[in-house]
């Protein structure tokens, strides 16, 4: 899809601007109007897709989306005969106001999106509700994306979101960040929200784009903004910033000139962003000095750094990476980590032993529904020169993938294997 296509533009804007518009409108109208605000923002996105195909995209798309969504909320409030009472109770709600900046009191966070994330992470809500609300309202995640991110069924996510919104509206009337110690008490959930936002941008689970850079850079911006507040400074924040910098440094190498995915083995390492790698290393070293024991973010960042520092694919320290994955599994049990660990395990011990390792966990539900699982299995079969099995595994990966760019990448690999099988 071409970058000037209005559908492409709206897909980009939905991720990068959705949370900003949601946060600004929720600050203006209060949490009682969450449903109206959600409907209004989604309606604005649809109108953008319809209009921008026939006329030039506005110079400030965010302002356009905000104004359209805001007017729709006002219209709905007038229909519900609530406009007058809300207008009196909240001075931000004024038709002539077009101000996006939310001025925070001293000691509070200055960014409206972070204010909304911290509000969604209110201690009266369960951790699951906190994550679902933040990723839905700020990240614009759909139910499928949330089910993949949180390892829950889609219908369970939908029901939980409805309940979480009711509880949020009952607990919080306006978006005011906690002050001082209240910030640090919610920090770890907020870090997980930022991590999941970046992860979705780095390797999108659906849509036409594999990498959504705007989302990744927004996640980095939010993390750096957190760092400005003394109550939010923490070794896990430093490690998360390092992780995101290392991943972002490889953006240009991960895609070819046509926007297709490039395997790590074939990436042009001259395209890696050296300054970003150096910044990431500084944050990683700071996290190491501050922490008593390595966190999830630190160990993931250390893996990412190993890939960044390797001059070539063959010079990658696979043994060190395998050790880092083993340390992650000792820290917390994760099917995703278990699956990704197979990549360095294969490089260290060979495809035969890696396939045995795979067989011990292939019945796990997450493995059976994961495109990545079958892509890795195909890699193991290819290493054993079992091309029919590798081709069948890639067919499953194609079937399970919800991202068009990833699906096309698997199709190309399958075609190459068929050619190799015939030769």
Order of alpha helices (4+ residues) and beta strands (2+ residues): alpha-alpha-alpha-alpha-alpha-alpha-alpha-alpha-alpha-alpha-alpha-alpha-alpha-alpha-alpha-alpha-alpha-alpha-alpha-alpha-alpha
